[in-house]
Amino acid sequence: MNGHDKTIHSDYTHLLVAQAIGKNKAGGTNFKLTLYNQNRVAFSGQGYSGGVGQGDSLPNGNYKINLHIVDLQSPSRINPESPDNNPDPGYGLQAMHDIGRYQVTSAYGPMRARLNPWQSGDRDGGWYLHGQDPVKGVTHNCLCYGTDTTLIYYLFDLSQSAPQIVPVAVNQSLEQP
């Protein structure tokens, strides 16, 4: 051994990386989104977060998406404690449905994934990886994939075949395999 060889064990097969690449016209932060399956790129696309009147973008840090929880039935109501008329929360993958006069699917897309805190004690802002149609370029700190549903449906398919935790790194330095 020359001192540089190492063996690393990980229980994770996938990693979603969100790297800020600038601002959009609405004042949100644009991101390059890359989903890795081991050392291969499984998805590459664009996203955004934050924006004028919506707050800052998703804080830099590490999060996790829990693919052990898949809820295809809810939400069925608007959370009465939400000043923004958001639906009840979900903590894994959650299918979106319009609720009465609230156009939930235009705000969140067909499905959203909770960005859970990486460790207990980390801040839980109630943030999601979600879609938006029509694209407004702004979110309430969430990470939006816009109208391209490839990423969220990849995660859904993964949840059906091999439920697991998918780490999410937002503006974090990574050592490439």
PyMOL commands that set and color helices and strands:
alter all, ss='L'
color gray80, all
select helices_A, chain A and resi 104-108+150-161
alter helices_A, ss='H'
color red, helices_A
select strands_A, chain A and resi 14-23+29-37+40-49+61-66+70-71+93-95+111-114+116-117+128-131+143-146+165-170
alter strands_A, ss='S'
color yellow, strands_A
deselect
rebuild
show_as cartoon
